[in-house]
Amino acid sequence: MASTFQAQVQSVVPERFRLPRVFTALALVEELGEFVYAASRQDSMPLAISDELGDLFFSCAEIANEYAFSLSSDSSTDNLPHDTHDDHANLVILTGQIAKCVLEIECFEHSAHIALANSVRGLFLALSSFARSNALNVNTILDNSLEKMQSRVASGKWETAYGDTLWKKRVKHN
């Protein structure tokens, strides 16, 4: 499931719209904020939560594609947090680990690729677990996420697509 979704994300986003590697992590953090906000609201509809989960899954695939690792692997995720008893805290911790790895790779040129891959895989698994525990269909969420991006790219309305704010800032500064 994860590797198929990752390949589909790779094919959906045209090269000219791909974010620089470090921006993929920033986009993930931004999407996590939107998800936590939607999921913590009493009046949130399952559709809004599913939509934000889809954006997070998409972000995970973008990071995996940009850093050239597979989302599905037999690598260990034993060192990742699983006992927080708080789904939101677990997701925040995993996202923080991802951000730390990206900083180490991009700013300090440390080799943190294995830790990054394991953290992103762990987040993907935690998001899947969260979806299932809330009676949300993971395959439907992934399909909807891809469909949303395909529609936006095909219609030429990339300005409303995921990552647009970061993309505009990149273009503006270059």
C-alpha positions in Angstrom: 0.0 0.0 0.0 2.7 2.6 1.0 5.0 1.9 -1.9 2.2 2.0 -4.4 1.0 5.3 -3.0 4.5 6.7 -3.0 4.9 5.8 -6.7 1.6 7.4 -7.5 2.6 10.6 -5.7 5.8 10.7 -7.7 3.8 10.5 -10.9 1.1 13.0 -9.9 3.3 16.0 -9.1 5.1 17.4 -12.1 8.8 18.0 -11.7 8.3 21.8 -11.9 6.1 21.7 -8.8 8.2 19.5 -6.6 9.4 21.2 -3.5 13.1 21.5 -2.5 13.9 18.7 -0.1 14.0 20.8 3.0 10.6 22.3 2.1 9.0 18.9 2.1 9.7 18.7 5.9 8.4 22.2 6.4 5.2 21.3 4.5 4.8 18.2 6.7 5.0 20.3 9.9 2.4 22.7 8.4 0.1 19.9 7.5 0.5 18.3 11.0 -0.7 21.6 12.5 -3.8 21.7 10.3 -4.5 18.0 11.2 -4.1 18.5 14.9 -6.4 21.6 14.7 -9.1 19.7 12.8 -8.8 16.5 14.9 -9.0 18.4 18.2 -12.1 20.3 17.4 -15.3 19.0 18.8 -17.2 20.0 15.7 -14.8 18.5 13.2 -16.4 16.2 10.6 -14.7 12.9 9.7 -14.3 14.2 6.1 -12.2 17.2 7.3 -10.0 14.9 9.4 -9.7 12.4 6.5 -8.7 15.3 4.2 -5.9 16.4 6.6 -4.7 12.9 7.0 -4.5 12.6 3.2 -2.3 15.7 3.2 0.0 14.1 5.8 0.2 10.9 3.9 1.0 12.9 0.8 3.7 14.8 2.7 5.3 11.5 3.8 5.4 10.3 0.3 7.0 13.5 -0.9 9.7 13.3 1.7 10.4 9.7 0.8 10.6 10.5 -2.9 12.9 13.5 -2.4 15.2 11.6 0.0 15.1 8.5 -2.2 13.8 5.8 0.2 10.8 3.5 0.2 7.9 4.1 2.5 7.5 0.4 2.9 10.5 -1.5 4.3 11.5 -4.1 6.7 13.6 -1.6 8.6 13.1 -1.4 12.3 10.8 1.2 13.7 11.4 -0.1 17.3 13.0 3.2 18.4 10.0 5.2 17.5 7.4 6.4 20.1 4.4 4.1 20.4 3.5 4.2 24.1 2.5 7.9 24.5 -1.2 7.0 24.9 -1.9 10.1 23.0 -2.2 9.9 19.2 -1.6 13.6 18.7 1.5 13.6 20.9 2.9 10.5 19.0 2.4 12.3 15.7 4.1 15.5 16.9 7.0 13.5 18.3 7.5 11.6 15.0 7.2 14.8 13.0 9.8 16.5 15.3 12.1 13.6 14.6 11.7 14.0 10.9 12.4 17.7 11.1 15.5 17.0 13.2 16.8 14.5 10.7 16.2 16.9 7.8 18.1 19.6 9.6 21.0 17.3 10.3 21.1 16.2 6.6 20.6 19.6 5.0 22.3 22.0 7.5 25.0 20.0 9.1 25.6 17.4 6.4 25.3 14.6 8.9 24.2 11.2 7.6 20.8 10.8 9.1 19.1 9.2 6.1 18.3 5.9 7.9 16.8 7.7 10.9 14.8 9.9 8.5 13.5 6.9 6.6 12.5 5.1 9.8 10.8 8.2 11.2 8.8 8.8 8.1 7.8 5.2 7.9 6.9 5.3 11.5 4.7 8.4 10.9 3.0 6.7 8.0 2.2 3.7 10.2 1.0 5.9 13.0 -1.3 7.9 10.7 -2.6 4.6 9.3 -3.2 3.4 12.9 -4.9 6.7 13.8 -7.2 6.4 10.8 -8.2 2.8 11.5 -8.8 3.5 15.2 -11.2 6.3 14.1 -13.0 4.0 11.6 -11.5 5.8 8.6 -10.6 3.8 5.5 -6.9 4.4 4.8 -7.2 3.3 1.1 -10.0 5.8 0.6 -8.0 8.5 2.2 -5.0 7.8 0.0 -7.1 7.6 -3.1 -8.9 10.9 -2.3 -5.5 12.6 -1.6 -4.2 11.5 -5.0 -7.4 12.5 -6.8 -7.3 16.0 -5.2 -3.8 16.6 -6.4 -4.4 15.2 -9.8 -7.4 17.4 -10.2 -5.6 20.5 -9.1 -2.6 19.9 -11.3 -4.8 19.0 -14.3 -7.0 22.1 -13.9 -4.0 24.3 -13.7 -5.0 25.4 -10.2 -1.8 24.4 -8.5 -2.1 27.7 -6.6 -4.6 25.9 -4.4 -2.6 22.7 -4.1 -0.6 21.4 -1.3 2.7 23.3 -0.6 1.6 26.4 -2.6 2.7 28.9 0.1 6.2 27.4 0.3 6.4 27.2 -3.5 5.5 30.9 -3.9 8.1 31.9 -1.4 10.7 29.8 -3.2 9.9 31.4 -6.5 9.8 34.9 -5.0 13.2 34.5 -3.4 14.9 33.0 -6.5 
